[in-house]
Amino acid sequence: MTQPSTDRKTRPPPDRTKHTLFCPACGHEAAIDGDWEVIEEDGERVLSCPRCGEVVDRRPRRGRRPLVA
């Protein structure tokens, strides 16, 4: 059985880098440190789309430990 070629010289580089976020609602795309609206709320960092307001990422703030009930 022949193995598929994995030679990078024959493949073009990707158009986008891995740190690009995409808005599922409107298709807007930008780097993670791009034009996304950043809101800190309830111990979370929320990134929302500047075009439509859709939340594209929600993570605990760095340096804060989650509350244990």
Backbone bond lengths (Angstrom), bond angles and torsions (degrees), N, CA, C in turn:
res aa  C-N    CA-C-N  psi(-1)  N-CA   C-N-CA  omega(-1)  CA-C   N-CA-C  phi
1 M - - - 1.445 - - 1.525 108.26 -
2 T 1.296 117.05 136.08 1.460 122.69 -178.46 1.519 110.41 -88.00
3 Q 1.326 116.05 134.78 1.462 121.72 177.86 1.524 109.54 -82.28
4 P 1.333 118.23 142.45 1.466 120.14 176.30 1.525 110.08 -66.70
5 S 1.310 115.41 148.04 1.460 120.99 179.75 1.523 110.19 -72.19
6 T 1.312 115.95 133.98 1.463 120.53 176.78 1.524 110.67 -118.56
7 D 1.301 116.75 19.81 1.460 121.38 -179.02 1.523 109.63 -67.63
8 R 1.331 117.05 118.00 1.463 121.76 -178.26 1.526 112.53 -67.95
9 K 1.313 117.33 -21.42 1.465 120.12 -178.57 1.524 111.71 -68.25
10 T 1.326 117.39 -24.14 1.461 119.92 -178.51 1.521 112.64 -91.79
11 R 1.338 117.28 -13.16 1.463 120.61 179.80 1.520 110.11 -103.93
12 P 1.330 117.47 137.23 1.469 118.96 176.11 1.525 110.15 -71.75
13 P 1.335 117.67 154.54 1.467 119.80 177.87 1.520 110.42 -67.12
14 P 1.330 117.75 155.36 1.468 119.85 179.10 1.522 111.01 -66.15
15 D 1.338 115.65 149.98 1.461 120.72 179.67 1.522 111.88 -72.71
16 R 1.314 117.18 -29.87 1.464 121.67 -176.24 1.519 109.64 -118.85
17 T 1.313 115.15 150.40 1.450 119.07 175.89 1.525 109.61 -88.34
18 K 1.313 116.82 166.45 1.461 121.04 -176.40 1.519 113.35 -68.98
19 H 1.306 118.53 -18.95 1.461 119.79 -177.90 1.529 112.92 -91.61
20 T 1.318 117.39 22.00 1.457 121.62 177.07 1.525 109.63 -90.06
21 L 1.337 115.81 129.80 1.462 121.20 175.28 1.518 109.10 -100.45
22 F 1.322 116.04 148.99 1.453 122.37 -179.94 1.519 109.18 -124.28
23 C 1.303 117.20 137.30 1.456 121.22 174.73 1.528 107.67 -84.99
24 P 1.326 118.56 121.15 1.457 120.26 -179.21 1.526 113.34 -70.47
25 A 1.328 117.20 -20.19 1.463 120.35 -176.99 1.527 112.96 -82.78
26 C 1.343 116.66 -44.12 1.472 118.31 -173.76 1.529 114.16 -121.36
27 G 1.342 117.79 -7.00 1.456 120.29 177.65 1.522 114.93 87.33
28 H 1.330 118.13 1.02 1.465 120.58 177.91 1.520 109.05 -59.39
29 E 1.324 117.15 142.78 1.452 120.84 177.36 1.516 110.26 -139.35
30 A 1.328 115.59 143.57 1.462 122.10 178.86 1.521 108.20 -164.11
31 A 1.326 115.69 163.16 1.459 120.85 175.74 1.521 109.00 -61.45
32 I 1.319 116.59 157.48 1.463 120.31 -178.32 1.524 111.38 -59.87
33 D 1.331 117.49 -28.46 1.465 120.66 177.18 1.530 111.03 -100.37
34 G 1.321 116.02 22.21 1.465 121.83 -178.81 1.516 113.12 -82.13
35 D 1.321 116.59 -137.80 1.466 121.58 -171.45 1.530 115.10 -90.13
36 W 1.325 118.46 17.61 1.457 121.58 178.40 1.523 110.14 -65.71
37 E 1.324 116.45 146.08 1.463 120.97 175.75 1.524 107.55 -80.86
38 V 1.331 116.67 126.29 1.464 122.06 -177.76 1.520 108.59 -107.70
39 I 1.319 115.65 124.58 1.463 121.55 179.94 1.525 107.79 -127.07
40 E 1.327 116.59 132.44 1.465 121.99 174.17 1.526 106.63 -99.40
41 E 1.329 116.58 118.35 1.466 119.64 179.17 1.520 110.61 -147.67
42 D 1.322 115.78 136.83 1.467 122.23 176.51 1.529 112.74 49.84
43 G 1.334 116.80 40.53 1.460 120.52 178.38 1.512 114.29 75.76
44 E 1.321 117.80 12.34 1.461 121.79 179.51 1.522 110.41 -120.62
45 R 1.323 114.85 153.95 1.456 121.19 170.72 1.526 106.06 -104.78
46 V 1.319 116.58 122.01 1.461 122.04 -176.46 1.522 108.82 -114.99
47 L 1.339 116.53 127.16 1.460 121.52 174.48 1.518 107.89 -105.21
48 S 1.327 116.21 127.35 1.460 119.70 178.06 1.522 109.80 -125.77
49 C 1.310 115.30 157.22 1.459 122.84 -176.18 1.530 110.45 -70.69
50 P 1.340 117.79 132.37 1.456 119.98 178.49 1.530 112.93 -71.44
51 R 1.325 117.36 -18.67 1.470 121.03 -179.94 1.524 112.57 -83.99
52 C 1.347 115.84 -50.96 1.469 118.90 -171.03 1.525 114.17 -119.06
53 G 1.336 118.36 -9.62 1.454 121.19 178.13 1.519 115.41 85.95
54 E 1.321 118.23 -0.76 1.469 122.03 179.23 1.531 110.07 -62.12
55 V 1.331 117.44 136.32 1.464 121.44 175.72 1.526 108.16 -75.22
56 V 1.337 116.68 123.56 1.462 120.69 -178.91 1.522 112.69 -107.60
57 D 1.338 117.78 -16.43 1.459 120.62 178.92 1.519 109.10 -157.58
58 R 1.319 115.87 138.16 1.467 121.59 178.78 1.522 106.63 -140.45
59 R 1.348 116.06 119.13 1.464 120.79 -177.73 1.518 110.85 -140.16
60 P 1.343 116.38 153.83 1.463 118.84 174.00 1.526 109.53 -63.16
61 R 1.322 116.19 144.80 1.463 119.54 177.57 1.510 109.45 -64.72
62 R 1.306 116.39 145.81 1.460 121.22 177.29 1.513 110.02 -68.03
63 G 1.322 114.92 145.54 1.445 119.85 176.52 1.514 114.43 83.46
64 R 1.308 117.42 -6.13 1.469 120.53 178.76 1.511 108.45 -111.04
65 R 1.288 115.16 134.77 1.454 120.10 176.94 1.518 108.88 -88.27
66 P 1.323 118.17 143.59 1.465 119.86 177.85 1.525 110.77 -63.89
67 L 1.305 115.87 148.65 1.457 120.96 178.01 1.520 109.77 -72.08
68 V 1.319 115.39 139.23 1.459 120.57 178.46 1.518 107.64 -109.49
69 A 1.317 116.78 126.49 1.472 121.23 -178.22 1.503 111.65 -84.03
